[in-house]
Amino acid sequence: MDEDFRSLADRVRDESRGSAVCERLIATEDPEALAGVLVAPEQPLWAREIAAFRLGCAGDRRAFETLVLLLNHRDPERCVSASYALARLGDPRTPRAAAALATNGLRTAYALHPVRLLTELRAPESVPALISTLERLLVPGDPHWRVALACVEGLGRLGDDRARPALEAAGRHPRLTAAAAAALSRLA
């Protein structure tokens, strides 16, 4: 059991109050049993999360929809788990879904993990989505500076010169200045 799965297992064990169902989902090697949890009615969120995580990490695309929903969840720990599994899933829909979540102005408070996932995926959608999100967050008084910082850092890692104007604008924001300078130094 790797560290990411162990962390998820510990968290859902607590959430499920030591449920036997939880232990079965953690232990099973049967992808059909896991996939059944995703479509069965009245399953607790922790059960769907563990099933989707395990299937996603195994490359089973049946986990995609659940993982995308979890990537946009209000609980950051669920977002982290979903992002980890989506990065390993290998589903071609993932970059488009992450870009849609990152650029959704109504869900900016939950965009941190989609932004980080876009950086990790290095997909064609990544740079345009990060630029769009960053530009929207550069208005004075925007409270989502951590998401803006993740965009700046991601654009630096991606090293695409299309990000130069957005990064230069980010450099004028006190919380982003150092990261923007570092990102600009990495552009092609």
Helices and strands as residue ranges (DSSP letters): H 3-15, H 20-27, H 31-39, H 45-57, G 61-63, H 64-71, H 76-89, H 94-103, G 105-110, H 112-121, H 126-137, H 145-158, G 161-163, H 164-170, H 177-185
